[in-house]
């Protein structure tokens, strides 16, 4: 195969493949000429409808899997984006995995083990709400976590580059085997994050969303921005591109994500299976029998 089954979606938010990405230069807000709220919602609804049909074709074709990876700072809207973009998609052909703190069993394996177990089957859409990238994000910001992993060696001078190289290599392997990977970093500004945290505190119906730990992590904002930049630079590749999507406006963000997913699936070489002449003859014979059955009135 070439580097990817299809060329990556062309988008102003696609992270370059040459390692030149600068996170501070990437927008967190929509462009000035972006569509308004009503237009975004209308476009999202249309894209969802078309994505439902494409998902059925992907499922029937049964050669490719689609893996969507979502990463973001807290309150960027990962859960809502996944819910709105994939609303109406057949649950039989879609699975969402949220990766939390590793279990004792997971810590007894290498950090990619639990990712392998959650990969989508051929014909299905898999969604990672957080992912293996936590190992070069939160673990990089809080290296004390490494003690729980009981690694034979962990040299901070080299291990992050080594992990990123392993991730890029593993994703390349998956792509060669038919898993189409699209990764989204929902790029939220620090000011907008503060507003959303305040909403969670001030509005009783949103109190359940608030976690004091999220505010503590906000204190490591610069370290997280550095870790994200390094991760996106090292692992945005034609076979597994990153898209740094502005997240300050949720409706615009959802539209952009949906359109990238739709464009990716639309351009895959997938089709409904064709039956042979013999199978078609058998179907017609069975049809005659069904049509000829007496009507029972039930």
Backbone bond lengths (Angstrom), bond angles and torsions (degrees), N, CA, C in turn:
res aa  C-N    CA-C-N  psi(-1)  N-CA   C-N-CA  omega(-1)  CA-C   N-CA-C  phi
1 X - - - 1.460 - - 1.525 110.25 -
2 X 1.322 115.92 164.78 1.453 120.52 172.37 1.532 108.21 -78.15
3 X 1.304 117.55 -167.05 1.459 120.18 -177.54 1.526 111.49 -63.60
4 X 1.337 117.83 -28.77 1.459 121.33 179.10 1.517 107.69 -149.73
5 X 1.337 115.87 155.30 1.461 120.29 178.94 1.528 110.69 -65.05
6 X 1.303 116.21 -33.14 1.452 122.16 175.72 1.526 107.47 -136.27
7 X 1.309 116.61 158.07 1.460 119.15 174.61 1.527 108.63 -70.09
8 X 1.317 118.51 143.05 1.468 120.55 -179.45 1.526 111.55 -60.68
9 X 1.306 115.84 149.29 1.461 120.70 177.56 1.529 110.50 -55.53
10 X 1.308 115.21 132.93 1.462 120.61 177.50 1.526 108.56 -79.79
11 X 1.304 116.99 118.67 1.461 122.03 -177.00 1.518 109.57 -149.85
12 X 1.331 117.58 144.14 1.466 118.89 175.88 1.524 112.82 -65.29
13 X 1.333 116.27 -12.99 1.464 120.40 -177.72 1.527 112.42 -101.11
14 X 1.320 116.92 3.12 1.468 119.49 178.06 1.523 109.86 -72.30
15 X 1.312 116.12 131.71 1.463 121.67 179.92 1.521 108.86 -75.34
16 X 1.328 118.45 129.94 1.471 121.14 -178.90 1.525 111.79 -57.48
17 X 1.334 114.81 155.21 1.458 120.81 -177.37 1.532 112.70 -92.42
18 X 1.317 117.06 -0.20 1.464 120.37 -173.73 1.523 114.11 -101.23
19 X 1.335 117.61 9.33 1.458 120.09 177.88 1.510 114.98 78.49
20 X 1.336 117.00 15.12 1.466 119.87 -176.02 1.531 113.60 -95.54
21 X 1.313 118.22 2.24 1.466 122.27 -173.47 1.529 111.51 -62.54
22 X 1.334 115.45 133.23 1.466 122.25 175.60 1.523 107.39 -119.93
23 X 1.318 117.37 110.20 1.456 121.35 -174.21 1.523 111.82 -61.59
24 X 1.310 117.67 -37.85 1.464 121.16 -178.21 1.528 111.96 -62.61
25 X 1.321 117.35 -22.93 1.461 120.96 179.81 1.531 112.40 -89.77
26 X 1.316 117.35 -9.80 1.470 121.23 -178.29 1.530 109.45 -81.21
27 X 1.325 118.87 135.86 1.467 121.28 -177.26 1.525 112.57 -72.37
28 X 1.314 115.28 147.52 1.468 121.31 171.98 1.525 111.10 -105.98
29 X 1.323 117.30 -13.19 1.467 123.00 179.91 1.525 109.58 -114.34
30 X 1.331 117.93 156.66 1.466 120.19 177.88 1.521 111.41 -63.89
31 X 1.325 117.71 158.74 1.465 119.64 175.01 1.524 110.75 -64.70
32 X 1.302 116.47 160.20 1.466 120.76 -175.85 1.526 112.44 -60.06
33 X 1.333 117.25 -31.62 1.462 120.33 -178.31 1.525 112.67 -95.33
34 X 1.332 116.39 19.64 1.467 120.16 -179.14 1.529 110.85 -65.78
35 X 1.336 117.81 151.74 1.466 121.10 177.15 1.528 111.05 -60.62
36 X 1.343 115.68 156.34 1.455 119.68 179.41 1.524 111.24 -80.46
37 X 1.314 115.86 179.47 1.463 121.55 -174.74 1.523 111.97 -57.64
38 X 1.313 116.81 -46.27 1.464 120.47 -178.05 1.525 111.33 -63.18
39 X 1.324 116.66 -42.36 1.463 120.45 179.96 1.528 111.06 -65.55
40 X 1.338 116.78 -38.74 1.460 119.83 178.29 1.516 111.51 -63.95
41 X 1.324 116.86 -43.11 1.461 120.19 -179.55 1.532 111.20 -66.76
42 X 1.326 116.89 -39.01 1.464 120.98 178.45 1.526 110.46 -65.17
43 X 1.328 116.54 -43.80 1.461 120.61 179.80 1.527 111.08 -65.11
44 X 1.339 117.18 -40.25 1.456 120.85 178.70 1.524 110.86 -61.97
45 X 1.323 116.76 -43.12 1.465 120.54 179.83 1.522 111.07 -61.39
46 X 1.326 116.79 -43.43 1.471 121.42 179.28 1.530 110.83 -64.26
47 X 1.323 116.36 -44.27 1.464 120.36 -178.91 1.519 111.03 -64.78
48 X 1.334 117.29 -40.65 1.476 120.99 178.08 1.522 110.96 -59.05
49 X 1.326 116.33 -43.40 1.464 120.49 -179.10 1.523 110.86 -60.65
50 X 1.327 116.60 -44.54 1.459 120.38 179.95 1.526 111.24 -69.67
51 X 1.327 116.84 -34.12 1.458 120.72 179.87 1.525 110.82 -66.03
52 X 1.332 117.94 -33.50 1.464 120.47 178.07 1.523 110.80 -59.91
53 X 1.331 116.70 -44.00 1.465 119.57 179.79 1.517 110.74 -68.25
54 X 1.334 116.79 -39.99 1.456 119.97 179.12 1.523 111.26 -63.67
55 X 1.325 116.30 -36.98 1.460 119.22 178.89 1.521 111.19 -64.35
56 X 1.317 117.54 -38.30 1.461 120.78 177.43 1.530 110.69 -62.52
57 X 1.339 115.94 -39.73 1.464 120.19 178.75 1.530 110.50 -67.35
58 X 1.342 116.72 -41.66 1.461 121.54 176.66 1.525 110.51 -58.80
59 X 1.326 116.15 -43.30 1.468 122.15 -178.56 1.526 110.86 -65.66
60 X 1.343 116.21 -44.32 1.463 120.64 -178.55 1.524 111.68 -69.44
61 X 1.332 117.27 -38.44 1.460 121.76 -179.35 1.531 111.24 -64.12
62 X 1.340 116.35 -40.59 1.463 123.36 169.97 1.535 113.68 59.70
63 X 1.337 116.54 37.36 1.467 119.46 175.30 1.519 112.87 -119.89
64 X 1.323 116.39 -28.63 1.461 121.22 -177.16 1.522 110.19 -115.72
65 X 1.323 115.42 151.47 1.465 122.13 168.03 1.526 106.99 -117.14
66 X 1.326 115.84 150.22 1.463 121.04 177.25 1.515 108.68 -114.84
67 X 1.330 116.89 124.44 1.464 122.04 178.04 1.522 108.80 -114.85
68 X 1.329 115.79 119.98 1.458 122.77 177.65 1.522 108.34 -108.00
69 X 1.325 116.78 122.17 1.461 122.13 -178.35 1.526 108.65 -109.76
70 X 1.339 115.89 129.74 1.468 121.02 179.42 1.526 109.78 -120.19
71 X 1.310 115.24 125.92 1.463 122.67 174.78 1.521 107.94 -132.43
72 X 1.323 116.06 150.22 1.469 119.87 179.63 1.517 109.68 -174.73
73 X 1.321 115.02 164.15 1.452 120.61 167.91 1.526 108.39 -70.77
74 X 1.326 117.16 161.39 1.459 121.36 -179.02 1.527 110.86 -58.62
75 X 1.339 115.14 141.00 1.467 124.12 176.79 1.526 113.38 76.40
76 X 1.328 117.61 12.53 1.467 119.79 179.58 1.522 112.31 -75.76
77 X 1.342 117.25 -21.04 1.462 119.39 176.56 1.513 115.04 104.98
78 X 1.321 117.85 30.71 1.465 120.63 179.92 1.526 111.65 -60.78
79 X 1.334 116.49 -51.20 1.463 120.36 -176.09 1.529 111.29 -59.94
80 X 1.324 116.39 -46.65 1.450 120.36 -178.74 1.521 112.32 -65.28
81 X 1.325 116.71 -37.52 1.461 120.25 179.13 1.521 110.63 -65.31
82 X 1.313 117.11 -46.25 1.464 120.86 177.70 1.524 110.14 -59.09
83 X 1.313 116.32 -44.30 1.461 120.75 -178.40 1.527 111.80 -64.70
84 X 1.318 117.54 -45.25 1.466 120.61 -176.83 1.529 112.57 -73.10
85 X 1.323 117.43 -38.30 1.462 119.93 -177.63 1.525 111.50 -70.71
86 X 1.332 117.22 -39.25 1.463 120.44 -174.45 1.524 113.04 -100.09
87 X 1.318 117.30 11.45 1.464 120.07 176.87 1.531 109.33 -61.45
88 X 1.327 116.10 129.53 1.455 120.42 178.75 1.511 114.14 92.79
89 X 1.336 117.18 -14.31 1.457 119.30 176.14 1.526 109.01 -68.41
90 X 1.310 117.12 139.92 1.466 121.79 -177.73 1.526 110.33 -59.72
91 X 1.330 118.57 118.40 1.473 120.44 -178.97 1.521 113.30 -59.00
92 X 1.343 117.09 -25.03 1.465 120.02 179.38 1.518 111.69 -65.93
93 X 1.336 116.87 -19.78 1.455 120.10 -178.23 1.506 113.74 -114.04
94 X 1.339 117.22 19.11 1.468 120.19 -175.80 1.521 110.29 -145.54
95 X 1.313 116.74 142.96 1.459 120.62 177.47 1.524 109.54 -142.24
96 X 1.320 116.32 138.59 1.465 122.23 179.41 1.524 108.39 -117.04
97 X 1.318 116.15 128.61 1.458 121.72 178.50 1.520 109.06 -120.85
98 X 1.328 116.08 125.28 1.461 121.46 176.40 1.524 108.29 -105.20
99 X 1.302 116.41 122.20 1.458 120.75 -177.10 1.523 109.77 -96.10
100 X 1.315 114.48 117.27 1.464 121.77 178.70 1.531 109.05 -104.82
101 X 1.306 115.83 -159.97 1.456 120.41 177.20 1.526 109.79 -60.08
102 X 1.322 118.98 133.24 1.472 120.92 -177.02 1.528 112.08 -60.44
103 X 1.333 115.27 143.65 1.460 121.15 175.82 1.528 109.55 -78.35
104 X 1.334 115.72 172.36 1.465 119.72 178.61 1.522 110.25 -62.08
105 X 1.322 117.00 -39.51 1.457 120.88 178.95 1.526 111.09 -64.34
106 X 1.316 116.57 -41.83 1.467 120.49 179.50 1.527 111.57 -66.52
107 X 1.319 116.66 -35.17 1.466 120.21 178.97 1.526 112.16 -69.81
108 X 1.334 116.60 -17.76 1.458 120.38 177.09 1.529 111.98 -83.01
109 X 1.319 116.52 0.67 1.460 121.89 176.32 1.534 108.90 -122.91
110 X 1.325 115.94 170.87 1.458 118.05 176.26 1.523 109.10 -69.33
111 X 1.317 115.96 162.38 1.464 120.64 -168.95 1.528 113.90 -68.10
112 X 1.333 118.46 -16.19 1.455 120.22 177.86 1.536 113.01 -88.85
113 X 1.320 116.98 -8.04 1.469 120.44 -175.38 1.518 111.95 -59.97
114 X 1.326 116.95 -47.25 1.463 118.50 -177.53 1.526 111.64 -70.63
115 X 1.326 116.77 -24.09 1.453 120.08 175.70 1.520 110.15 -69.34
116 X 1.330 116.76 -44.69 1.463 120.95 179.26 1.526 111.65 -57.02
117 X 1.315 116.05 -39.41 1.467 120.44 -177.21 1.519 112.57 -68.94
118 X 1.319 117.67 -20.14 1.463 121.31 -175.22 1.526 113.08 -103.44
119 X 1.323 117.78 2.08 1.467 120.28 -177.51 1.527 111.07 -63.55
120 X 1.321 118.18 144.62 1.471 120.47 179.75 1.524 111.36 -72.34
121 X 1.328 114.67 149.10 1.464 120.75 174.63 1.525 109.77 -76.23
122 X 1.308 116.19 165.93 1.460 120.17 175.95 1.525 109.50 -58.28
123 X 1.316 115.33 138.06 1.456 120.35 -179.67 1.518 114.05 89.44
124 X 1.314 117.29 -6.14 1.464 120.36 -174.82 1.532 111.55 -114.97
125 X 1.325 114.43 160.01 1.461 122.45 172.77 1.526 108.10 -103.30
126 X 1.310 116.61 124.71 1.454 121.27 175.57 1.527 109.59 -111.91
127 X 1.328 115.58 139.75 1.459 121.24 -179.52 1.525 108.58 -123.11
128 X 1.320 116.64 126.30 1.460 121.57 173.94 1.522 108.48 -103.76
129 X 1.329 116.12 112.36 1.456 122.55 174.43 1.529 106.78 -92.48
130 X 1.319 115.23 95.97 1.460 125.98 -158.81 1.533 106.81 70.83
131 X 1.322 117.18 165.99 1.451 118.01 -167.10 1.523 110.89 -164.47
132 X 1.344 114.77 -162.68 1.465 120.91 175.65 1.525 111.76 -60.33
133 X 1.331 117.07 -18.81 1.474 119.45 -179.03 1.528 112.65 -68.95
134 X 1.327 117.47 -15.48 1.468 119.08 174.18 1.531 110.64 -58.15
135 X 1.335 116.08 -26.22 1.464 120.40 -178.03 1.529 113.08 -71.86
136 X 1.331 116.67 -14.04 1.473 119.28 175.28 1.527 110.47 -121.20
137 X 1.331 116.03 13.33 1.461 121.16 177.32 1.525 109.27 -117.14
138 X 1.341 116.91 -82.06 1.464 119.12 -178.22 1.525 111.17 -63.33
139 X 1.336 117.14 -36.00 1.469 119.28 -180.00 1.526 110.62 -70.30
140 X 1.313 116.20 -32.56 1.470 119.39 177.46 1.520 110.80 -71.08
141 X 1.324 116.95 -38.04 1.469 120.97 178.55 1.524 110.66 -72.12
142 X 1.336 116.18 -33.24 1.474 121.72 -179.33 1.532 108.84 -123.06
143 X 1.316 118.96 74.35 1.469 121.32 -174.40 1.520 114.34 -63.48
144 X 1.330 118.13 -13.81 1.472 119.50 176.82 1.525 111.02 -61.61
145 X 1.329 117.53 -22.28 1.471 121.97 178.48 1.520 110.78 -60.35
146 X 1.325 116.94 -28.01 1.464 120.72 -177.79 1.522 112.44 -59.35
147 X 1.329 117.07 -25.93 1.466 119.83 -179.10 1.523 111.05 -60.49
148 X 1.335 116.71 -33.52 1.463 120.38 179.93 1.526 112.51 -71.55
149 X 1.324 116.94 -17.01 1.461 120.09 -177.09 1.523 112.89 -87.87
150 X 1.316 117.15 -10.80 1.463 122.56 174.42 1.531 112.13 49.62
151 X 1.324 115.54 50.51 1.454 121.00 -178.98 1.524 111.01 -77.27
152 X 1.315 118.60 146.73 1.469 120.25 177.14 1.529 111.67 -60.51
153 X 1.339 115.65 -35.08 1.457 120.03 175.71 1.518 108.31 -153.00
154 X 1.308 116.42 150.23 1.461 121.20 -179.53 1.527 108.33 -150.81
155 X 1.308 115.26 83.19 1.459 120.93 -179.26 1.530 108.11 -88.11
156 X 1.337 118.70 109.41 1.462 120.80 -177.69 1.521 113.32 -61.71
157 X 1.321 118.16 -16.17 1.456 120.89 179.86 1.526 111.77 -73.96
158 X 1.330 116.27 -21.57 1.467 119.86 -176.33 1.524 114.44 -128.43
159 X 1.324 118.10 -22.29 1.469 119.13 -166.68 1.521 113.55 -67.40
160 X 1.349 119.17 -32.39 1.461 119.07 -178.10 1.520 110.80 -68.57
161 X 1.327 116.59 -42.69 1.463 119.89 175.79 1.528 110.52 -63.39
162 X 1.325 116.57 -37.69 1.460 120.27 179.66 1.523 111.08 -66.76
163 X 1.320 116.44 -42.43 1.463 118.93 178.50 1.530 111.28 -65.22
164 X 1.301 117.28 -42.45 1.462 120.49 179.03 1.524 110.78 -63.30
165 X 1.316 117.08 -39.58 1.467 120.55 176.98 1.527 110.44 -63.80
166 X 1.327 117.22 -40.57 1.464 120.88 178.36 1.524 110.93 -63.85
167 X 1.327 116.64 -41.22 1.458 120.58 179.24 1.527 111.39 -63.70
168 X 1.326 116.05 -45.10 1.466 119.89 179.49 1.526 110.62 -62.98
169 X 1.320 116.55 -41.14 1.461 120.73 179.57 1.533 111.25 -66.14
170 X 1.321 116.32 -42.52 1.466 120.16 -179.83 1.529 110.73 -65.52
171 X 1.315 117.22 -41.55 1.463 120.24 178.01 1.523 111.21 -64.23
172 X 1.327 116.65 -34.84 1.468 120.10 176.48 1.525 109.89 -64.44
173 X 1.312 116.94 -41.99 1.472 121.22 176.04 1.528 110.59 -59.14
174 X 1.327 117.09 -47.49 1.463 120.10 -179.92 1.528 111.15 -60.68
175 X 1.325 115.89 -40.88 1.467 119.84 -179.98 1.521 110.87 -62.84
176 X 1.310 116.97 -42.08 1.469 119.67 179.05 1.515 111.36 -61.53
177 X 1.336 116.91 -30.01 1.459 121.13 -177.87 1.531 112.89 -90.16
178 X 1.340 117.58 3.21 1.455 119.62 173.10 1.515 116.24 107.54
179 X 1.331 117.95 6.23 1.461 120.03 174.60 1.526 109.03 -91.29
180 X 1.317 115.70 117.82 1.461 121.45 179.82 1.525 107.46 -90.59
181 X 1.316 117.11 119.92 1.466 122.17 -171.74 1.527 110.00 -110.45
182 X 1.329 115.34 128.76 1.461 121.93 174.71 1.527 107.31 -131.14
183 X 1.334 116.89 126.94 1.461 120.99 -173.40 1.530 109.95 -118.39
184 X 1.321 114.92 134.15 1.465 120.97 -177.81 1.524 110.43 -118.91
185 X 1.320 115.58 124.90 1.455 121.49 166.97 1.520 106.55 -104.74
186 X 1.335 116.46 112.70 1.462 121.50 -179.73 1.521 107.13 -83.75
187 X 1.321 115.15 105.81 1.467 122.19 -166.71 1.532 110.69 -89.63
188 X 1.321 115.01 102.41 1.460 123.43 -176.62 1.522 110.14 -102.87
189 X 1.340 116.33 140.66 1.465 119.61 175.82 1.528 110.27 -80.13
190 X 1.323 115.43 157.72 1.460 120.45 179.84 1.528 110.66 -65.52
191 X 1.334 117.41 -37.71 1.466 120.72 179.33 1.527 111.18 -65.01
192 X 1.329 116.81 -42.67 1.465 119.73 -179.19 1.524 110.59 -68.70
193 X 1.314 117.40 -35.17 1.457 119.11 175.90 1.524 110.64 -60.92
194 X 1.333 117.51 -42.40 1.460 121.25 178.76 1.522 110.58 -60.81
195 X 1.329 117.35 -42.40 1.472 120.54 178.79 1.520 111.25 -61.25
196 X 1.302 116.52 -41.92 1.465 119.81 -178.57 1.529 111.45 -70.16
197 X 1.324 117.23 -36.24 1.461 119.66 174.92 1.538 110.24 -63.28
198 X 1.323 116.76 -42.50 1.465 120.23 179.23 1.521 111.24 -63.28
199 X 1.338 117.20 -38.59 1.463 120.50 176.16 1.524 110.85 -60.57
200 X 1.316 116.79 -40.06 1.465 120.82 -179.33 1.525 111.56 -67.78
201 X 1.316 116.82 -27.65 1.461 120.81 177.85 1.526 111.03 -83.12
202 X 1.349 116.26 -41.91 1.467 120.80 -171.64 1.526 114.02 -82.89
203 X 1.329 117.99 -25.13 1.462 121.27 -177.13 1.529 109.19 -103.43
204 X 1.340 117.45 112.78 1.471 120.68 -174.57 1.525 114.06 -53.30
205 X 1.348 116.49 -37.23 1.467 118.80 -177.63 1.530 112.35 -71.24
206 X 1.340 116.98 -8.48 1.462 120.90 177.79 1.528 112.39 -109.95
207 X 1.337 116.72 1.21 1.466 119.31 -177.28 1.533 112.32 -58.16
208 X 1.327 115.79 -34.03 1.469 119.85 -176.59 1.540 111.98 -64.45
209 X 1.339 116.17 -21.46 1.463 120.26 179.59 1.528 112.71 -79.72
210 X 1.323 116.39 -17.34 1.460 119.33 -171.91 1.521 111.37 -83.69
211 X 1.319 115.59 136.37 1.464 122.40 175.48 1.523 108.50 -132.11
212 X 1.321 117.95 124.67 1.469 119.42 177.66 1.521 112.76 -55.48
213 X 1.337 116.34 -29.88 1.453 119.69 179.18 1.518 112.76 -62.91
214 X 1.344 116.99 -30.30 1.460 119.85 178.43 1.527 111.27 -63.09
215 X 1.333 115.81 -38.65 1.464 119.41 179.30 1.524 110.23 -70.09
216 X 1.320 116.47 -37.25 1.473 118.86 176.96 1.531 110.85 -62.49
217 X 1.330 116.14 -41.04 1.467 119.49 178.41 1.526 111.49 -65.35
218 X 1.319 116.50 -29.40 1.466 120.81 177.81 1.533 110.89 -58.75
219 X 1.316 116.42 -28.53 1.454 120.59 177.54 1.526 113.33 -65.42
220 X 1.341 116.50 -14.15 1.471 121.10 178.23 1.533 110.71 -106.14
221 X 1.326 116.21 26.49 1.463 121.25 -173.55 1.538 112.24 -52.31
222 X 1.314 117.13 -50.77 1.467 120.19 -176.20 1.522 111.45 -63.00
223 X 1.317 116.53 -38.31 1.472 119.68 179.30 1.525 110.69 -65.66
224 X 1.326 116.01 -39.20 1.468 119.29 177.71 1.525 110.99 -67.03
225 X 1.318 117.17 -40.73 1.465 119.59 178.91 1.528 110.69 -60.85
226 X 1.314 116.67 -40.95 1.463 120.24 177.42 1.527 110.71 -64.10
227 X 1.341 116.19 -44.20 1.462 119.64 -178.67 1.529 111.15 -64.09
228 X 1.331 116.76 -40.97 1.467 119.73 177.65 1.528 110.60 -63.67
229 X 1.300 117.28 -44.79 1.460 119.61 -178.99 1.517 110.77 -59.29
230 X 1.318 117.07 -45.07 1.462 120.36 -179.94 1.526 111.31 -63.67
231 X 1.329 116.77 -40.49 1.463 120.47 -179.24 1.525 111.67 -66.53
232 X 1.327 116.63 -45.52 1.459 119.90 -178.90 1.531 111.45 -67.31
233 X 1.315 116.39 -38.43 1.463 119.61 177.65 1.525 111.32 -60.87
234 X 1.319 116.22 -43.67 1.467 120.97 -171.47 1.523 113.64 -80.51
235 X 1.328 117.90 -20.24 1.471 118.61 -170.23 1.518 114.76 -127.19
236 X 1.335 119.10 4.73 1.460 119.84 172.00 1.519 107.84 -81.85
237 X 1.318 115.82 110.68 1.453 121.95 -175.67 1.531 109.29 -135.56
238 X 1.325 119.19 160.99 1.468 120.18 -178.52 1.519 113.53 -55.26
239 X 1.329 117.75 -32.32 1.470 120.85 -178.75 1.539 112.22 -87.65
240 X 1.316 117.98 -7.37 1.468 121.31 179.69 1.525 108.96 -156.15
241 X 1.337 117.78 67.72 1.464 120.58 -173.88 1.528 112.76 -73.34
242 X 1.318 114.79 149.04 1.457 122.51 169.08 1.533 108.78 -97.56
243 X 1.331 115.50 146.29 1.454 122.28 170.93 1.520 107.84 -125.50
244 X 1.333 117.06 119.78 1.467 122.44 177.55 1.527 107.25 -92.36
245 X 1.324 115.62 93.17 1.464 121.64 -171.17 1.530 109.99 -92.48
246 X 1.326 118.74 128.96 1.474 120.28 176.82 1.520 110.89 -56.40
247 X 1.339 116.72 130.81 1.463 120.35 -172.90 1.523 113.80 -117.18
248 X 1.331 118.76 3.51 1.462 119.34 -179.28 1.527 112.01 -69.11
249 X 1.338 117.21 -26.45 1.463 122.71 176.31 1.524 107.27 -113.50
250 X 1.331 116.50 108.21 1.464 120.27 -172.55 1.521 112.55 -64.11
251 X 1.314 117.46 -39.35 1.466 119.21 -176.39 1.522 111.33 -68.14
252 X 1.312 116.39 -40.71 1.464 119.66 176.36 1.527 109.73 -64.46
253 X 1.325 117.46 -43.12 1.461 121.92 -179.96 1.529 110.86 -59.47
254 X 1.316 117.33 -45.97 1.465 120.45 -178.55 1.518 111.00 -63.04
255 X 1.329 115.83 -40.68 1.463 119.03 178.56 1.527 110.62 -61.33
256 X 1.322 116.96 -47.15 1.459 120.87 -178.08 1.526 110.48 -60.62
257 X 1.327 117.05 -47.39 1.463 121.19 -179.90 1.528 110.23 -60.20
258 X 1.319 117.12 -47.25 1.470 120.77 -178.73 1.517 111.21 -59.98
259 X 1.321 116.83 -41.78 1.459 119.56 -177.42 1.532 111.32 -69.67
260 X 1.317 118.00 -33.80 1.465 120.56 176.72 1.528 110.32 -67.86
261 X 1.331 116.85 -44.05 1.467 120.59 177.85 1.526 109.95 -61.49
262 X 1.330 116.48 -47.22 1.459 121.46 -179.68 1.524 111.11 -58.93
263 X 1.324 116.80 -46.81 1.464 120.65 -178.17 1.519 111.31 -63.42
264 X 1.329 116.32 -37.05 1.467 120.52 179.87 1.524 110.88 -63.81
265 X 1.331 116.72 -49.89 1.470 119.95 -177.34 1.527 110.42 -68.91
266 X 1.326 116.42 -37.84 1.471 120.75 -177.06 1.524 111.58 -59.22
267 X 1.326 117.13 -33.99 1.452 120.51 -174.89 1.527 114.03 -92.09
268 X 1.326 116.87 1.09 1.460 119.14 175.46 1.532 110.16 -72.70
269 X 1.330 117.65 147.05 1.469 120.48 177.65 1.529 111.36 -78.92
270 X 1.338 115.65 69.19 1.460 120.69 -177.16 1.533 109.48 -116.89
271 X 1.326 115.80 151.01 1.469 121.09 -179.86 1.516 108.71 -158.92
272 X 1.316 116.02 159.21 1.455 119.69 173.85 1.524 109.02 -67.95
273 X 1.321 119.06 139.27 1.468 120.93 -179.42 1.531 111.63 -61.34
274 X 1.327 115.59 143.91 1.461 121.90 177.39 1.527 109.33 -99.82
275 X 1.330 116.36 134.86 1.461 120.29 178.84 1.520 109.54 -84.09
276 X 1.312 116.61 153.19 1.465 121.92 178.06 1.529 110.33 -75.16
277 X 1.323 116.13 166.95 1.468 120.35 177.72 1.524 110.42 -59.97
278 X 1.324 116.67 -39.26 1.469 119.99 -179.98 1.529 110.75 -65.39
279 X 1.323 116.28 -42.60 1.469 119.54 178.86 1.526 110.75 -65.13
280 X 1.326 116.51 -38.03 1.463 119.79 178.85 1.526 111.19 -65.34
281 X 1.315 116.56 -41.17 1.468 119.74 177.34 1.524 110.87 -61.80
282 X 1.317 116.64 -41.63 1.467 120.06 178.63 1.521 110.72 -64.16
283 X 1.321 118.22 -39.29 1.460 121.82 178.04 1.523 111.07 -62.74
284 X 1.327 116.43 -42.36 1.466 120.03 -179.60 1.523 110.85 -67.39
285 X 1.337 116.40 -37.48 1.462 119.63 177.70 1.524 111.07 -63.29
286 X 1.337 115.42 -44.53 1.464 119.56 178.65 1.523 111.24 -66.61
287 X 1.316 116.94 -33.77 1.458 120.02 177.77 1.529 110.83 -62.03
288 X 1.345 116.12 -42.71 1.464 119.68 179.49 1.522 110.45 -58.84
289 X 1.324 115.07 -39.91 1.465 118.15 179.10 1.516 112.04 -65.76
290 X 1.339 116.51 -40.41 1.461 119.33 179.42 1.514 111.85 -66.59
291 X 1.333 117.15 -42.28 1.464 120.93 179.20 1.527 111.55 -64.62
292 X 1.351 115.65 -33.13 1.458 119.91 -178.05 1.519 114.86 -81.41
293 X 1.310 118.32 -5.33 1.466 120.36 179.77 1.529 110.01 -67.39
294 X 1.305 118.07 142.39 1.475 120.28 178.94 1.522 111.06 -67.93
295 X 1.330 116.05 143.80 1.454 121.46 178.81 1.529 108.44 -78.62
296 X 1.328 117.10 125.26 1.465 120.50 -176.50 1.522 111.92 -92.54
297 X 1.329 116.84 -14.15 1.464 118.87 -178.51 1.515 113.30 86.36
298 X 1.330 116.68 -1.74 1.460 120.35 179.82 1.501 110.38 -94.83
